[in-house]
Amino acid sequence: MAQISVEEFEAEAAAWLEENAEPIKASGEEREIIWGAGEFSVSVFHALSFDEEKALLDSHRVWNKKKAEKGYHAILWPEEFGGLGLTKAHARAYALLERGYVAPDRHECVGVTTGLVAPTINLFGTPEQKERFVSSFLSCEELCCQLFSEPGAGSDLGNLGCRAERDGDEWVINGQKVWSSAAQYSEWGELIARSDPDAPKHKGMTAFMVEMDAPGVEIRPIKQMSGGESFNEVFFTDCRIPDTMRLGPEGEGWKVALTTLGFERDHSATGGGGGKAGGSWRQLLATAQAMGVTGDPVMRQRLMEAYTQTRVEAFTNRRAADLAKGGTPGPEGSLGKLLWTEGMTLMSAVVSEVLGPRLIADSGEWGTYEWGEHVLGAPGYRIAGGSDEVQRNIIGERVLGLPGEPRVDKGIAWKDVPK
């Protein structure tokens, strides 16, 4: 669309939201939390039944389809993909407006589909793949999961062993993936597999798009300690993928994976409503006020530590967004991801001090026992998207210019690396 001012865009979007969504009494960061009223959710990962989680994802499909009629689902994307081709200022203006209206609660699968896989395909996909997937993923008509982690590779994604063997115009996949969020609800998966065991571990991988209901694909949900079953094991047994579904050049899967992980570590997104994983500073403050501890000087200091962390995180993410300039996030994404996980860890510690026994004993009191889902879920993101240690290595080597970690497997064929 023709470039319009942020003010004109904001007025148009406000009118559309007023007509198509149910308003919340107050919007955005200024929304007041009324203790005891409504739903109190601070979970990091969903603890829903299969039907409840599917219904949530279906609501995202409906809402994104409605937004797609106006291009509000992809404000930064060009018109060829159904977007508006506008600026981050326009996207931030819409995001703030949408927070004032009832929208589906956030779900990781939506973020993976629209914020990770769609831009990865846009960078590495063939023209046919871009036409096939990008618009469909941005509108959530179809959903996608990541098929990266493996039980035998730990935090070293480069050591993955799921095999992809060429057979004419097809690839035969055998192996296992784990921690694949929402695989059971997804139509597609972005798969990284070992295509050349004779090459060094970072050189012998290839990326693919795979249908999750294809023959030879088995999905097994994993019960989480927070109660849900969003994560999955995915097994491949002689699963055949046409070469037309190869994403990027053969042997360049590591580059594709790093690009997707770069988007995953980037917390500068300007998307719409749906809440934030793990709750917010305002929910923490409201809990402390309800427990009557805000007059205690030690507790006030702890609360300010948590508040300061959230502000530093926000400023860092805004700076990272400016540095990325719409492209692939660089190592600054690792700093944002590290700050985010450290912030959740700090919030867990502070709310534990605020609540005491109420955190682990369900008395039925609103807004107390619910924090247990945060405390149990927060450690997971210290691993997801690259562990804290991996993030520090990236910052040290790529930002500070420190020497790389010693590697005994450098230049050695993957098949010869001790497992």
C-alpha positions as CSV (number, residue, x, y, z in Angstrom):
1,M,0.0,0.0,0.0
2,A,1.0,3.6,-0.4
3,Q,3.1,4.8,2.6
4,I,0.9,6.7,5.0
5,S,1.8,8.5,8.2
6,V,1.7,6.6,11.5
7,E,-1.1,8.9,12.7
8,E,-3.3,8.1,9.6
9,F,-2.6,4.4,9.9
10,E,-3.3,4.5,13.6
11,A,-6.7,6.1,13.1
12,E,-7.6,3.6,10.4
13,A,-6.5,0.6,12.6
14,A,-8.4,2.0,15.6
15,A,-11.6,2.2,13.6
16,W,-11.1,-1.3,12.3
17,L,-10.4,-2.8,15.7
18,E,-13.4,-1.0,17.2
19,E,-15.6,-2.7,14.5
20,N,-14.0,-6.1,14.6
21,A,-12.9,-6.8,18.2
22,E,-14.2,-6.5,21.8
23,P,-12.5,-3.7,23.7
24,I,-10.8,-4.1,27.0
25,K,-11.5,-1.3,29.5
26,A,-7.9,0.0,29.5
27,S,-5.2,-0.7,27.0
28,G,-1.6,-1.8,26.8
29,E,0.8,-1.2,29.6
30,E,-1.6,1.1,31.3
31,R,-4.2,-1.6,31.8
32,E,-5.0,-1.9,35.5
33,I,-5.0,-5.3,37.2
34,I,-8.0,-5.6,39.4
35,W,-7.1,-8.2,42.0
36,G,-9.6,-11.1,42.0
37,A,-11.2,-10.2,38.6
38,G,-10.9,-12.2,35.5
39,E,-8.2,-14.7,34.5
40,F,-4.7,-14.6,36.0
41,S,-2.2,-16.3,33.8
42,V,1.6,-16.2,34.3
43,S,2.5,-19.5,32.7
44,V,5.6,-19.8,30.6
45,F,4.3,-22.9,28.8
46,H,0.7,-23.9,28.3
47,A,-0.8,-26.4,30.7
48,L,-3.9,-27.2,28.6
49,S,-5.7,-30.3,27.4
50,F,-5.3,-31.3,23.8
51,D,-8.8,-29.9,22.9
52,E,-8.2,-26.6,24.8
53,E,-4.8,-26.0,23.2
54,K,-6.2,-26.9,19.7
55,A,-9.1,-24.5,20.4
56,L,-6.6,-21.7,21.3
57,L,-4.7,-22.3,18.0
58,D,-7.9,-22.4,16.0
59,S,-8.8,-19.0,17.5
60,H,-5.5,-17.7,16.3
61,R,-6.2,-18.9,12.8
62,V,-9.6,-17.1,12.8
63,W,-8.2,-13.9,14.2
64,N,-5.2,-13.8,11.9
65,K,-7.4,-14.6,8.9
66,K,-9.6,-11.6,9.8
67,K,-6.5,-9.4,10.3
68,A,-5.2,-10.6,6.9
69,E,-8.1,-9.0,5.1
70,K,-6.6,-5.6,6.0
71,G,-2.9,-6.7,6.1
72,Y,-2.7,-6.1,9.9
73,H,-1.2,-9.6,10.4
74,A,1.9,-8.7,8.4
75,I,2.4,-4.9,8.6
76,L,6.2,-5.0,7.9
77,W,5.9,-7.6,5.0
78,P,5.5,-6.6,1.4
79,E,2.2,-6.7,-0.4
80,E,3.2,-9.8,-2.4
81,F,2.8,-11.8,0.8
82,G,-0.4,-10.0,1.9
83,G,1.4,-7.4,4.0
84,L,1.4,-3.7,4.0
85,G,5.1,-2.9,3.5
86,L,5.1,-0.3,6.3
87,T,7.6,0.6,9.0
88,K,8.3,-0.7,12.5
89,A,6.7,2.5,13.8
90,H,3.4,1.5,12.1
91,A,3.7,-2.0,13.5
92,R,4.4,-0.7,17.1
93,A,1.3,1.6,16.8
94,Y,-0.9,-1.3,15.8
95,A,0.5,-3.6,18.5
96,L,-0.3,-1.0,21.2
97,L,-3.8,-0.6,19.8
98,E,-4.5,-4.3,19.7
99,R,-3.5,-4.7,23.3
100,G,-6.6,-2.8,24.1
101,Y,-8.8,-5.5,22.6
102,V,-9.6,-9.1,23.4
103,A,-7.3,-11.3,21.3
104,P,-6.2,-14.9,21.5
105,D,-3.7,-15.7,24.3
106,R,-0.2,-16.0,22.9
107,H,1.0,-19.4,21.7
108,E,4.6,-20.4,20.8
109,C,3.5,-22.2,17.6
110,V,2.1,-19.0,16.2
111,G,5.4,-17.2,16.9
112,V,7.4,-20.0,15.4
113,T,5.2,-20.0,12.2
114,T,5.0,-16.3,11.6
115,G,8.2,-15.0,13.2
116,L,10.7,-17.8,12.6
117,V,9.9,-20.1,9.7
118,A,8.1,-17.6,7.4
119,P,11.1,-15.2,7.3
120,T,13.6,-18.1,7.0
121,I,11.7,-19.4,3.9
122,N,11.7,-15.8,2.6
123,L,15.5,-15.8,2.8
124,F,16.3,-19.3,1.7
125,G,13.3,-20.6,-0.2
126,T,12.9,-21.0,-3.9
127,P,10.3,-18.7,-5.6
128,E,7.9,-21.7,-5.6
129,Q,8.5,-22.3,-1.8
130,K,7.9,-18.6,-1.0
131,E,4.7,-18.6,-3.0
132,R,3.6,-21.9,-1.3
133,F,4.4,-21.1,2.3
134,V,5.0,-17.5,3.3
135,S,1.5,-16.0,2.9
136,S,-0.1,-19.2,4.3
137,F,2.2,-19.1,7.4
138,L,1.9,-15.3,8.0
139,S,-1.9,-15.7,8.1
140,C,-1.8,-18.9,10.2
141,E,-3.8,-20.7,7.6
142,E,-1.2,-23.4,8.2
143,L,1.1,-23.8,11.2
144,C,4.7,-25.0,11.4
145,C,7.0,-26.4,14.1
146,Q,10.8,-26.7,14.5
147,L,12.4,-30.1,14.1
148,F,15.9,-29.2,15.4
149,S,16.8,-30.6,18.8
150,E,17.8,-34.3,19.4
151,P,18.2,-36.3,22.5
152,G,21.7,-37.3,21.6
153,A,23.0,-33.8,20.7
154,G,22.2,-31.9,23.9
155,S,22.8,-28.2,23.5
156,D,25.1,-28.8,20.6
157,L,22.7,-28.6,17.6
158,G,25.7,-29.1,15.3
159,N,26.0,-32.7,16.5
160,L,22.6,-33.8,15.3
161,G,22.3,-37.3,13.8
162,C,18.9,-37.5,12.2
163,R,19.8,-38.9,8.7
164,A,18.7,-37.6,5.3
165,E,19.8,-39.9,2.4
166,R,19.3,-38.9,-1.2
167,D,17.3,-41.3,-3.4
168,G,16.8,-39.8,-6.8
169,D,14.4,-36.8,-6.5
170,E,13.6,-37.7,-2.9
171,W,15.3,-37.7,0.5
172,V,14.7,-40.6,3.0
173,I,14.6,-39.4,6.6
174,N,15.4,-41.6,9.6
175,G,15.9,-40.4,13.2
176,Q,14.4,-38.6,16.1
177,K,13.7,-35.1,17.2
178,V,12.6,-33.9,20.6
179,W,11.2,-30.8,22.3
180,S,9.2,-29.9,19.2
181,S,6.6,-27.5,20.4
182,A,3.1,-28.0,19.0
183,A,4.2,-30.6,16.5
184,Q,0.8,-32.4,17.0
185,Y,-1.1,-29.3,15.9
186,S,1.2,-28.3,13.0
187,E,0.7,-29.0,9.3
188,W,4.4,-28.5,8.5
189,G,7.8,-28.8,10.2
190,E,11.2,-27.2,9.5
191,L,13.6,-30.1,9.6
192,I,17.4,-30.0,9.9
193,A,19.0,-33.4,9.1
194,R,22.4,-35.0,8.6
195,S,22.9,-35.4,4.8
196,D,26.7,-36.0,4.7
197,P,28.3,-37.9,7.7
198,D,31.7,-37.7,6.0
199,A,31.7,-33.8,6.2
200,P,32.6,-31.9,9.4
201,K,29.5,-31.6,11.6
202,H,28.6,-28.1,10.6
203,K,29.0,-28.7,6.9
204,G,27.0,-31.9,6.4
205,M,23.5,-30.8,7.3
206,T,20.5,-29.9,5.0
207,A,17.2,-28.2,5.8
208,F,13.8,-29.4,4.6
209,M,10.1,-28.6,4.9
210,V,8.2,-31.8,5.9
211,E,4.5,-32.5,6.2
212,M,3.7,-33.6,9.7
213,D,1.1,-36.2,8.6
214,A,3.5,-37.7,6.0
215,P,4.0,-41.5,6.1
216,G,6.8,-42.4,8.4
217,V,6.3,-39.5,10.8
218,E,5.2,-40.3,14.4
219,I,4.5,-37.7,17.0
220,R,4.5,-38.5,20.7
221,P,3.6,-35.7,23.2
222,I,5.8,-35.3,26.3
223,K,4.2,-34.6,29.7
224,Q,5.7,-31.4,31.2
225,M,6.2,-30.8,34.9
226,S,4.1,-27.7,34.6
227,G,1.2,-29.9,33.5
228,G,0.8,-29.5,29.7
229,E,1.9,-31.6,26.8
230,S,2.9,-28.9,24.2
231,F,6.4,-30.5,23.6
232,N,6.8,-33.6,21.5
233,E,9.1,-36.3,20.4
234,V,9.0,-36.8,16.6
235,F,10.2,-40.0,15.0
236,F,11.1,-40.5,11.3
237,T,11.1,-43.9,9.8
238,D,11.8,-44.0,6.1
239,C,10.0,-40.8,5.6
240,R,10.3,-39.5,2.1
241,I,10.6,-35.8,1.3
242,P,10.7,-34.6,-2.3
243,D,13.8,-32.5,-3.2
244,T,11.5,-29.6,-4.0
245,M,11.0,-29.3,-0.2
246,R,14.7,-28.9,0.4
247,L,15.2,-25.4,2.0
248,G,18.4,-23.8,0.8
249,P,21.4,-25.6,-0.8
250,E,22.4,-29.2,0.0
251,G,24.8,-29.1,2.9
252,E,23.9,-25.6,4.1
253,G,21.4,-26.7,6.8
254,W,23.6,-25.2,9.5
255,K,23.2,-21.7,8.0
256,V,19.5,-22.2,7.7
257,A,19.3,-23.3,11.3
258,L,21.3,-20.4,12.6
259,T,19.0,-18.0,10.7
260,T,15.9,-19.5,12.3
261,L,17.6,-19.4,15.7
262,G,18.5,-15.8,15.2
263,F,14.9,-14.9,14.7
264,E,14.0,-17.1,17.8
265,R,16.5,-15.2,20.0
266,D,15.2,-11.8,18.7
267,H,12.8,-10.5,21.3
268,S,12.3,-7.2,19.6
269,A,9.2,-8.3,17.8
270,T,6.4,-5.7,17.3
271,G,3.6,-8.1,17.0
272,G,0.1,-7.6,18.4
273,G,-1.7,-8.7,21.5
274,G,-1.9,-12.1,23.2
275,G,0.2,-11.4,26.3
276,K,3.7,-12.3,27.3
277,A,5.1,-15.7,28.3
278,G,5.7,-15.8,32.0
279,G,3.6,-12.9,33.1
280,S,4.5,-9.2,33.5
281,W,6.0,-6.8,35.9
282,R,2.5,-5.4,36.6
283,Q,1.3,-8.8,37.6
284,L,4.2,-9.2,40.0
285,L,3.6,-5.8,41.5
286,A,-0.1,-6.5,41.9
287,T,0.7,-9.8,43.7
288,A,3.0,-8.0,46.1
289,Q,0.4,-5.3,46.8
290,A,-2.2,-8.0,47.5
291,M,0.1,-9.8,49.9
292,G,0.8,-6.5,51.7
293,V,4.5,-6.6,51.4
294,T,5.3,-3.5,49.4
295,G,6.0,-1.5,52.6
296,D,8.9,-3.8,53.5
297,P,12.2,-2.1,52.4
298,V,13.9,-5.3,51.5
299,M,11.0,-6.4,49.4
300,R,10.8,-3.0,47.7
301,Q,14.4,-3.4,46.7
302,R,13.7,-6.8,45.2
303,L,10.7,-5.5,43.3
304,M,12.8,-2.7,41.9
305,E,15.4,-5.2,40.8
306,A,12.7,-7.0,38.8
307,Y,11.4,-3.7,37.4
308,T,14.9,-2.5,36.4
309,Q,15.5,-5.9,34.6
310,T,12.3,-5.5,32.5
311,R,13.2,-1.9,31.5
312,V,16.8,-2.9,30.5
313,E,15.4,-5.8,28.5
314,A,12.9,-3.5,26.7
315,F,15.6,-0.9,25.8
316,T,17.9,-3.7,24.6
317,N,15.2,-5.2,22.4
318,R,14.4,-1.9,20.9
319,R,18.1,-1.3,20.1
320,A,18.4,-4.8,18.6
321,A,15.3,-4.0,16.4
322,D,17.0,-0.9,15.1
323,L,20.3,-2.7,14.4
324,A,18.5,-5.5,12.5
325,K,16.8,-3.0,10.2
326,G,14.3,-5.6,9.2
327,G,16.9,-8.2,8.3
328,T,18.2,-11.3,10.1
329,P,19.0,-10.5,13.8
330,G,22.7,-10.6,14.6
331,P,24.4,-11.6,17.9
332,E,22.5,-8.8,19.7
333,G,19.6,-11.3,19.6
334,S,21.5,-13.5,22.0
335,L,21.8,-10.6,24.5
336,G,18.1,-10.0,24.3
337,K,17.4,-13.7,24.8
338,L,19.8,-13.9,27.7
339,L,18.2,-10.9,29.4
340,W,14.8,-12.4,28.9
341,T,15.6,-15.7,30.6
342,E,17.5,-14.0,33.4
343,G,14.5,-11.8,33.9
344,M,12.2,-14.8,34.2
345,T,14.6,-16.4,36.7
346,L,14.6,-13.2,38.8
347,M,10.9,-12.9,38.7
348,S,10.6,-16.5,39.9
349,A,12.9,-15.7,42.8
350,V,11.1,-12.5,43.8
351,V,7.5,-13.9,43.6
352,S,8.7,-16.9,45.7
353,E,9.7,-14.4,48.4
354,V,6.4,-12.5,48.0
355,L,4.1,-15.5,48.2
356,G,6.0,-17.9,50.5
357,P,3.9,-21.0,51.2
358,R,1.1,-19.7,49.0
359,L,3.2,-20.6,46.0
360,I,3.1,-24.3,46.7
361,A,-0.1,-24.7,48.6
362,D,-3.3,-24.2,46.6
363,S,-5.6,-22.3,49.0
364,G,-7.9,-21.2,46.2
365,E,-6.8,-17.6,46.6
366,W,-6.8,-15.8,43.3
367,G,-3.4,-14.9,41.7
368,T,-1.2,-16.9,44.1
369,Y,-0.9,-20.6,43.3
370,E,-1.0,-19.8,39.6
371,W,2.6,-18.5,39.9
372,G,3.7,-22.1,40.3
373,E,3.3,-22.5,36.5
374,H,5.8,-19.6,36.0
375,V,8.4,-21.1,38.5
376,L,8.1,-24.5,36.9
377,G,8.2,-23.2,33.3
378,A,10.9,-20.5,33.5
379,P,13.9,-22.9,33.5
380,G,12.9,-24.3,30.2
381,Y,13.7,-21.2,28.3
382,R,17.3,-21.2,29.7
383,I,17.7,-24.1,27.3
384,A,15.2,-23.4,24.5
385,G,16.6,-21.5,21.5
386,G,20.2,-22.1,22.7
387,S,21.2,-22.5,26.4
388,D,22.4,-19.5,28.5
389,E,26.0,-20.8,28.0
390,V,25.6,-20.8,24.2
391,Q,24.3,-17.3,24.3
392,R,27.3,-16.1,26.4
393,N,29.6,-17.8,23.9
394,I,28.0,-16.0,21.0
395,I,28.2,-12.7,22.8
396,G,31.8,-13.3,23.8
397,E,33.1,-14.4,20.4
398,R,30.9,-12.4,18.0
399,V,30.4,-9.2,20.0
400,L,33.4,-8.9,22.3
401,G,35.9,-10.6,19.9
402,L,37.1,-13.1,22.5
403,P,38.9,-16.3,21.3
404,G,36.6,-19.1,20.4
405,E,36.1,-22.1,22.7
406,P,38.6,-24.9,22.1
407,R,37.1,-27.6,19.9
408,V,38.4,-31.1,19.5
409,D,36.0,-31.9,16.7
410,K,37.0,-29.0,14.3
411,G,37.6,-30.2,10.8
412,I,36.8,-33.9,11.7
413,A,34.2,-35.8,9.8
414,W,31.0,-36.0,11.8
415,K,31.0,-39.9,11.7
416,D,34.5,-39.8,13.4
417,V,33.5,-37.5,16.2
418,P,33.2,-39.5,19.5
419,K,29.6,-39.8,20.5
